[in-house]
Each structure stands twice: as structure tokens, then as C-alpha cells.
Amino acid sequence: MANHLPKTLTVKDSLLFPISSPEARRDVFIGGLAVLLLLPIGWILNLGARLDVVHRLYTGDKPYFRGMRPLFHTFKRGCISATTIFSYLLPAIVCFSYTAWASHDTCWESVHTYTLLLGIFFFVLAVFTLPGCMTVFACEKDTAVLLNPIKAFSRAWAHKKIYMKAWAIALFSVALSFLGLLGFIVGFF
């Protein structure tokens, strides 16, 4: 870990970081607009920008938030990230697709159940492993970790205590965002 980072990961610091400065708030706003108006390009740009912020945070290169500049670099890193996400989720996609396609055939019902369970296993495994390997890629800019899912999982599992704490904070922030969205919708109507 870089020396300039806090020794402990707190919920408060994690939730405030994306809105901690005018640059950060601008990036969140621009990133949100990009996703809404340029989907899927906006999503790819956001993936690349997120990797760049993590790299700058890791190396202490302030300001951490610089928009999506340089644009081509951000887009390229986003494409690498999107391809990795798709690749890691592909086994689950195949299992779910097979289950959906073959579910009309009742004579193989137990096979469909096992294929569905296998798809769920692959999905959970990918979702657990991806953030860790993306963080390593963001910090070290080394694509080798992305190309070796077993090594990526092993690295995440070796640091499972702090990794699970980060996951808990991430799930909490997602829940908060949905509560905020619900509050907005209810307030609007």
C-alpha cells in the first residue's frame, strides 16, 4: 500500500471520497451524463476513468479527479476493463443462456438445475474476483493479472478480510444510492 493512504478503510472516508472536492463532484456529474447519453461508450469511459483515479490515488498523483483526460487513454483502459468483465462473466452467461434455451425440455430438468447452479457459482466467483484484479490492474498497470483469473482470485482470497470489508462498503453505498433514487422518485411524484 502506498504510504500516503490511510491505514484503515472507513465507511465515512469511502462514501465521501467521490464527492470530496469540486473536481470529484464534477467527474461524478460528467460520468453520470456520459453513461446516460453515450451508453455503452459512456460506461466504457467511466470504467477507464475509475481505473485512472485508482492509479492516481495509489501513486499519490494529485489531483485524483481529472475528468476523462486524456480521452483516448481513458477509453483504451475502459475497453480493457469491459473486455475483462465480459470474459470473467462469460462462463456464467453461457450457463444461464443454456438453461434458458433448454428449459422447455422437461426430460433434462435436473441438468437445467445443475447448469443454473453452475451459472450462479460462476457469476458469484467472477463478481468476487473482478474488483480485486481491476484494482491491481489500476495500480500496477499490468494486464497479466487480468489474464489469469485463478491468480486474481487467489490474490483476492489471500486478502479476504480487507477485501470483504471493501465489498461491504460497496454494497452499502449501492443500497444508499437506490434509497436516494427511491427518495427522488417519491419526492418527484
N, C-alpha and C positions, 0 to 999 in steps of 0.2 A: 504494500500500500504506500502511496506517496506520503511524504512527511507533512504536507500542508493540509491533509484531510483530517476531519475529526476522528478521534479514536473509537467513538461509539456511533452507531447508527440510531438516530432517534426519529420517532414518528413526526414530531414537530418540524425538525430540520428537513426531513424528506418531503413533507407536504408544502412547506414554504419555499423550497428551492426553486421550483418552476415559476414562481411569481415574486422572487426576492429582489428584483431590480427592474427598472424600466425596460432594459433590453430583454430580460426574460419574459416580461409580460407582452412585449411587442412580438417576440418569437412565438409565444403560445397563440396569440391572436392570428398572426400570419400563417402559422402552421394549421390552425383550425380552418381558416379560409381556404388554404391550399387543398386540404382534404375534401372540403365540401364542394369546391368549384373545379378542381382538377383531378378528381378521382379517376384512375388509380395513380396518376403521376404525382399528385399531391401526397398520397400515402408514401410513395417511394421517397420523395424529397424529405418527408418528415422522418422516415427511418434513417436516412443519411444524416440529417441534421442532429438527430438524437445521438448517433454514434460520434459525431464531431464534438458535441457538448461533453459527452462522457470522456472522450480523449483529452479535451482541454482541461476538464476537471481533474483528471488523473495526473496530467503533467503540470498543472498549476498555471496554465496559459490563459490569463485573463484578458479581456472579458470572455466568459464562458459562452455567452449567447451572442452570436454574430449573424443572426438570420440564416439564410441558406447559402451563404457565400463561402467559398467560391461555388457557384451553382453546379458546374459540371462535376466537380469533385464530390459534392454532396449527393448528386444524382447517382453517380457511379457507386458510392458506398451504399446508397439506398437499394440499388439494384442487386448488389452482392447480398445485402441483408434479406431482401424479398426472396431471392433465389434460395437462400439457405432456409428460410422459413418454409417455403414450399417443399423443399427437399426433405426436411425433417418431418413435415406433416404428410408427405406422400404415402407412406405405409398405412396411416390411418384413413386417408382419403380412399385408397384402394379397397381397404376392408369395408368401409362404410358404403362405398359405391357397389361393391359386390353384394353386400347384404341387402341394399335397396333393390338392386336389379333382380336378384334371385328370390326375394321374399315371397313372391307369388306361388312358388313351387313348394307345397306343404310336405312333400316326401323328404325334403332335406332340411326340415325345420331346425333340428339340433345343430346342423352345420352352420346355419344362419346365425344362431345364437352364439356359437363359438366365434364366428367371424366378427360379429358385432362386439363381443367382449374383447377380442384381439384388437379391433379397431380402437376401442376405448383405451386399452392399455397403451397402444402406440401413440394415441393422442396425448394422454397424460404424460408419457415419457418425453415426448417432443416439447410439450409446453413447459415441463420442468427444466429441461436441458437448455432450451433456446436462450433464455435471458443470460445465463451464465456464459455460454460460448460467445454471445454477442458482446457482452461486457469485456471479455478477454480480447476479442477482435477489435473493439473500440479502443481499448487502452494500448494494446501492443501492435495494432495494425497488421496482424499476422493472420492470413486466411487459413493457415494449417489447422487451427482449432475448429474451424467451420467444416473442414473436410473429413473430420474424424469424430463422428457422433459418440462413439464409445469413450474416447478420450475426453470429450466435452462433458459427458455425463459423469465420468469418474472424477473430473475436476470439480464439478458442482457438488457431487456427493461427498467429496473429501472436505468441503467447507459447508456442509449442510446446515449447521446451526445458524450461522450468519445469513446463509442463503435463504433459509426458511423465514428468518426474521424479515428480510427484504421482501419476500413473497407476501408475508402477512401485511406489511405496509402497503405494498402494491394493491392487494385485494381490498384493503381498507379504503385506499384512495379511489379505486374504481367504484366501490359502493357509495362513497361520498359524491362522486360525480353523477351517479344515477339518481341519488337523492336530490342533488341540485337541479338536475334536469326535470325530475318529477315536480319539485317545488316551482320551477319556472312554468311548467305546463299548467299546473293547478292555479298558480297565480295569474297566468295569462287568461285562463277561462273564468 
